[in-house]
Amino acid sequence: MDAFYAQVEQRDFPDEYAGEPIAVGGDPPKGVVKTASYEARPYGVHSAQPAVEADRKCPDLIFVPARMGVYQEVSRCIREILGEYTDLIEPLSLDEAYLDVTAPKKGPPSGTLIARRIREEIYEETGLTASAGVGPSKFVAKVASDQDKPNGLTVVRPEEQLDFIARLPVGDFHGIGPVTEEKMKEMGIEAGRDLQETSEKWLRREFGKRGARFKRLAMGTGDRPVQPGRERKSVGAERTFSENIAEPEEMLTRLEPIAERVSARLESAGPEGTPIQGRTVTLKLKSHEHEVSTRQTTLCRAVRAEKDLMRLARRLLWRSAPPEEPVRLLGISVSSLTGREGREQLTFDFEGE
């Protein structure tokens, strides 16, 4: 979906927000942007950005409270449309999924025609636009879906795959964050073509197991099939930052969009896109010197809500003492997963701990 949360708000409140630069979530000085409308993006406003920075870059920016229940309901409607074409659906979040349409339930066996029709039906049913990428692998389809946003369709045929990957900047590859990208560029690896021409042995030596995966992705062979019914062990999200984060309160601010993403993924991570929750929450930290540490807690009751994940993240961050070294990566994951049926959502009061 295109700027999903922001698009829903502009649809539901056209007099206030249509055509305006809006940011969903956050509110200066301490909030964090969840999604920015396309009118706000030319100013440099983007998701996971501190609201105070977004406000500075776009003085006319309108901050809109998030309505997660509404977004979840729209997501369920979209999921029903996808399910008319295939049962092989692997949701990534409320607004994104992989589909295998090799043998569709209806329509011709053409990824291009099916993607076009799905986008039309989403607009007819919800009034929202979506962008699609069609390709022979999940990696290629994912990158292609970002090539012509908003409301775009990009098709990469099998015989075009290697040339398409060759032109990609290394920062577009799964698993290559700002730190790894910077290291690669120092080594002269700037695009997919460079990865294609570099030996797997050398990449393994420099980047460990990840190096082998980078090579497979570059050659178009690094993807697993679409997995709709896989049993998840955990659901999480993390973010690598281009600068060091030293202050604990700033770390908490940066954790807010991560917690929101994890909560959204839990909403559709169960069988057939059903909600799940978990009893174990883990906070991941990677220092500016690439040392990884984790802090974990296991609860009596399962959690899923963003507010509970953030309260737990705060408690874990301050457990014993806040991190002594600046961090370049933060992540939250939830494990010991269970379905939501028959469970009461537990609320916590960890403020001040």
C-alpha positions in Angstrom: 0.0 0.0 0.0 1.1 3.6 -0.7 1.7 5.6 2.6 -1.0 3.4 4.0 -1.9 5.1 7.3 -1.6 8.6 5.8 -3.7 7.6 2.8 -6.5 6.2 5.0 -6.6 9.5 6.9 -6.7 11.6 3.7 -9.5 9.3 2.5 -11.6 9.6 5.7 -11.0 13.3 6.2 -10.6 14.8 2.8 -11.6 18.4 3.8 -8.8 18.5 6.4 -6.1 16.3 4.9 -6.5 15.7 1.2 -3.5 17.1 -0.7 -1.9 18.2 2.5 1.5 17.2 4.0 0.5 15.0 6.9 2.4 12.8 9.3 0.6 10.0 11.2 1.8 9.4 14.7 4.2 11.5 16.7 3.7 15.0 17.9 6.6 17.4 18.7 8.7 17.3 20.7 8.9 13.6 21.6 6.8 11.7 19.1 8.0 9.7 16.1 6.5 9.7 12.6 4.8 6.4 11.7 3.9 7.3 8.1 4.2 10.5 6.0 2.0 11.4 3.1 3.6 11.8 -0.3 3.0 15.6 -0.1 5.3 15.6 3.0 8.1 13.5 1.5 9.7 16.0 -0.8 10.5 18.0 2.4 12.5 15.0 3.8 9.8 13.8 6.1 9.7 10.0 6.5 8.7 7.2 8.8 10.7 6.5 12.0 11.7 10.1 12.0 11.6 12.2 15.2 8.6 14.4 15.0 10.5 17.5 16.0 12.9 17.0 13.0 9.9 16.4 10.7 8.3 19.6 11.9 11.5 21.6 11.3 11.8 20.3 7.8 8.2 20.9 6.9 6.7 23.8 8.9 3.2 23.2 7.4 3.2 19.5 8.4 0.0 18.3 10.0 0.4 15.7 12.7 -2.5 13.2 12.8 -3.1 10.7 15.6 -2.9 7.0 14.5 -6.1 4.9 14.4 -4.7 1.4 14.4 -8.1 -0.2 14.7 -9.2 1.4 11.4 -6.0 0.4 9.6 -6.4 -3.1 10.8 -9.9 -3.3 9.4 -8.9 -1.9 6.0 -6.0 -4.4 6.0 -8.5 -7.3 6.5 -10.5 -6.1 3.6 -7.4 -6.0 1.4 -6.4 -9.5 2.6 -9.8 -10.8 1.4 -9.1 -9.4 -2.1 -5.7 -11.1 -2.2 -7.3 -14.4 -1.0 -9.5 -14.4 -4.1 -6.5 -15.0 -6.3 -4.3 -17.3 -4.3 -3.9 -19.0 -0.9 -0.1 -18.6 -1.1 0.0 -15.3 0.8 2.9 -14.4 3.1 2.0 -11.2 5.1 4.8 -8.9 6.1 2.7 -6.3 7.9 -0.7 -4.7 7.7 0.0 -3.1 4.3 2.4 -5.5 2.6 2.5 -9.2 1.5 4.1 -11.6 -0.9 1.8 -13.6 -3.2 2.7 -16.7 -5.3 0.4 -16.6 -8.3 2.0 -19.4 -10.3 -1.3 -21.2 -10.3 -4.0 -18.6 -9.5 -7.5 -19.4 -8.2 -9.0 -17.2 -10.9 -7.8 -15.2 -13.8 -5.0 -16.0 -16.3 -1.6 -17.3 -15.0 0.0 -13.9 -15.5 1.6 -12.1 -12.6 1.3 -8.8 -14.5 -2.5 -9.1 -15.2 -3.3 -10.3 -11.7 -1.3 -7.5 -10.0 -3.1 -5.0 -12.2 -6.5 -6.5 -11.3 -5.7 -6.7 -7.6 -4.7 -3.0 -7.6 -8.0 -2.1 -9.3 -10.1 -4.1 -6.9 -8.3 -2.6 -3.9 -9.1 0.9 -5.2 -12.7 0.0 -6.0 -13.3 -1.5 -2.5 -11.3 0.9 -0.3 -10.5 4.0 -2.4 -6.8 3.5 -1.7 -3.9 3.0 -4.1 -1.4 0.2 -4.0 1.9 -0.4 -5.8 3.0 -3.8 -7.0 6.2 -5.5 -8.1 6.1 -8.6 -10.2 9.2 -10.8 -10.4 10.6 -14.3 -10.3 11.7 -14.0 -6.7 10.5 -12.3 -3.5 13.5 -10.0 -3.4 13.1 -8.7 -6.9 9.3 -8.3 -6.5 9.8 -6.4 -3.3 12.3 -4.0 -4.7 10.2 -3.6 -7.9 7.2 -2.6 -5.8 9.1 0.5 -4.6 10.3 1.6 -8.1 7.2 3.4 -9.2 5.3 4.6 -6.1 2.7 5.8 -5.6 0.1 3.8 -7.6 2.7 2.0 -9.7 3.3 -1.4 -11.3 6.8 -2.6 -12.1 7.4 -5.9 -13.9 10.7 -7.7 -14.0 10.7 -10.8 -16.3 12.9 -13.8 -15.5 15.3 -13.0 -18.4 15.6 -9.4 -17.1 16.3 -10.3 -13.5 20.1 -10.2 -13.4 20.3 -6.9 -15.3 17.7 -5.4 -12.9 19.6 -6.6 -9.8 22.9 -5.4 -11.3 21.6 -1.8 -11.4 20.4 -1.8 -7.8 22.5 0.2 -5.2 23.7 -2.2 -2.5 21.5 -0.3 0.1 18.5 -1.9 -1.6 19.6 -5.4 -0.7 17.9 -7.2 2.3 20.2 -7.2 5.3 22.5 -4.3 4.1 21.9 -1.4 6.4 23.8 2.0 6.5 26.8 0.6 8.3 27.3 -2.4 6.0 26.6 -0.2 3.0 29.3 2.2 4.0 31.8 -0.6 4.5 30.9 -2.1 1.1 31.4 1.3 -0.7 34.8 1.6 1.0 35.6 -1.7 -0.7 34.4 -0.6 -4.1 31.1 -2.5 -3.9 28.4 0.0 -4.8 25.8 -1.9 -6.8 24.4 -5.3 -7.5 26.7 -5.7 -10.4 29.7 -5.5 -8.0 28.2 -8.2 -5.9 27.6 -10.4 -8.9 31.3 -10.0 -9.9 32.7 -10.6 -6.4 33.4 -14.2 -5.3 31.2 -15.7 -2.6 34.4 -16.8 -0.8 35.6 -13.2 -0.5 32.1 -12.0 0.7 32.0 -14.8 3.3 35.4 -13.7 4.6 34.4 -10.1 4.9 30.7 -10.5 6.0 30.4 -14.0 7.4 27.2 -16.0 6.5 25.5 -12.8 5.4 28.1 -12.5 2.6 26.9 -15.8 1.1 23.3 -14.5 1.2 24.2 -11.3 -0.4 25.8 -13.3 -3.3 22.7 -15.4 -3.7 20.4 -12.4 -3.8 22.7 -10.8 -6.4 22.4 -13.9 -8.6 18.7 -14.1 -8.2 18.8 -17.4 -6.1 18.6 -16.2 -2.5 14.9 -16.4 -1.8 12.8 -18.9 0.0 9.3 -19.7 -1.5 6.3 -17.8 -0.3 5.4 -19.4 3.0 1.8 -18.7 4.1 1.5 -21.4 6.7 4.9 -21.4 8.3 5.1 -21.7 12.1 6.7 -18.5 13.4 9.1 -18.7 16.3 9.2 -15.0 16.7 8.0 -11.7 15.2 10.3 -8.7 15.3 11.7 -5.6 13.7 14.9 -3.6 14.0 16.5 -0.5 12.6 20.1 0.5 11.9 20.8 4.2 12.3 23.2 6.3 10.2 24.4 8.1 13.4 25.2 7.0 16.9 22.4 7.1 19.5 23.8 7.9 22.9 21.0 9.2 25.1 18.5 6.6 26.6 15.5 8.9 26.0 16.5 9.2 22.3 16.8 5.4 22.1 13.2 5.1 23.5 12.0 7.6 20.9 13.6 5.6 18.1 12.1 2.4 19.5 8.5 3.7 19.1 8.2 3.1 15.3 9.9 -0.3 15.8 7.3 -1.3 18.5 4.5 -0.1 16.2 5.9 -2.2 13.3 6.1 -5.3 15.6 2.6 -4.8 16.9 1.3 -4.4 13.3 3.1 -7.6 12.2 1.6 -9.5 15.1 -1.8 -8.5 14.0 -1.6 -10.6 10.9 1.2 -13.1 11.6 -0.9 -16.1 12.6 -2.5 -18.7 10.4 -4.6 -17.2 7.5 -3.5 -13.8 8.6 -5.0 -14.0 12.1 -3.6 -12.0 15.1 -1.1 -13.6 17.5 0.7 -12.4 20.6 3.7 -13.5 22.7 4.9 -13.9 26.3 8.6 -13.2 25.7 9.9 -9.8 24.6 13.5 -9.2 23.6 15.3 -5.9 23.2 18.3 -6.0 20.8 21.1 -3.4 20.9 24.1 -3.2 18.6 26.8 -0.7 19.7 28.7 1.6 17.4 31.5 -0.9 17.5 29.1 -3.7 16.3 28.8 -5.5 19.6 25.4 -7.1 19.9 23.6 -7.5 23.2 20.0 -8.5 24.2 17.8 -8.0 27.2 14.8 -10.2 27.6 11.8 -10.7 29.8 9.1 -13.5 29.9 5.6 -12.6 31.1 2.7 -14.6 32.6 0.4 -13.3 29.9 0.9 -12.6 26.2 1.2 -9.1 24.8 0.8 -7.6 21.3 -0.2 -3.9 21.8 2.3 -1.2 20.8 1.9 0.6 24.2 2.8 -2.6 26.1 5.8 -3.4 23.9 7.1 0.2 24.5 6.6 -0.1 28.3 8.5 -3.4 28.3 11.2 -1.8 26.1 11.6 1.0 28.5 11.9 -1.4 31.4 14.5 -3.6 29.6 16.5 -0.5 28.4 16.8 0.6 32.0 17.4 -2.8 33.5 20.4 -2.6 35.8 21.6 0.4 33.9 21.1 2.0 30.5 23.6 1.1 27.7 27.0 2.7 28.4 28.0 2.8 24.7 26.2 4.6 21.9 24.1 2.3 19.7 23.7 2.0 16.0 20.9 -0.6 15.9 17.8 -1.2 18.0 15.3 -4.0 17.7 12.3 -5.6 19.4 11.1 -9.1 19.0 8.3 -11.2 20.5 8.5 -14.9 21.0 6.6 -17.7 22.9 3.8 -17.0 20.5 0.2 -17.9 20.9 -3.2 -17.1 19.4 -5.3 -14.3 20.8 -8.5 -16.3 21.3 -9.6 -16.5 24.9 -6.8 -14.3 26.1 -7.2 -11.2 28.0 -4.8 -8.4 26.9 -2.5 -7.6 29.9 -1.7 -4.0 30.7 1.3 -2.9 32.6 2.4 0.1 34.6 6.1 0.3 34.2 6.4 4.1 34.1 9.2 5.3 36.2 11.0 2.0 36.4 
